[in-house]
Amino acid sequence: MPSRQQTAAAKKNIKKAASAAKKKRTIAHLPKSTRTVLGKKGAAAAKKKRAQE
């Protein structure tokens, strides 16, 4: 289970990613840590979607 600090950091990263997307920046230009988190979230969502089929 993530700590409060980790949860807060994740939320902050998501907000950063959303604001960057609004500015039409690609994922490649985001900080490495943010890209990693987004990639993991995407992979988890894809895995969940495959499991439902």
N, C-alpha and C positions, 0 to 999 in steps of 0.2 A: 504494500500500500504506500503510495507516495506521501511525502511529508507536506505540510502546508506550504513550505518554501517551494518545493518542486511543483505543486499545483499552481501556485501563483506565477512561477516562471513560465509554465506551460501556457497559461492563459495570456500572459504578456507576449509570448512568442506568436500565439495565434492572432492576437491583435496586430502585431507587427506585420505578419504575413498578409493579413487582410488589407491593411493600409497600403502595403507595397503592391498588392494586386490591383488596388484601385488606381494606383499611379501608373498602371500598365507595365510594371517591372516584371520580368520573368522570374521564375523560381530560382534560376541559376544565379541571380544577383542577390539573393537573400543570404543572411549569415549561415554558415555551415550547420550550426546547431539547429536552426529553424528548419533548414532543408531536411535534416535527419528526422526531426520530429514529424514533419509533414509526410515524409516518405513512409515512416512507420505507421502513421495513421491511415494512409492510403492503402498500404499493404494489408492492414488489419481489416479495413472495410471491404477490400476485394476478397479476402479469405472468407469473411462472413457471408458475402454475397454468393460465393461459390458453394458454401455449405448449405445455403437455403435452396439451391437448385436441385 
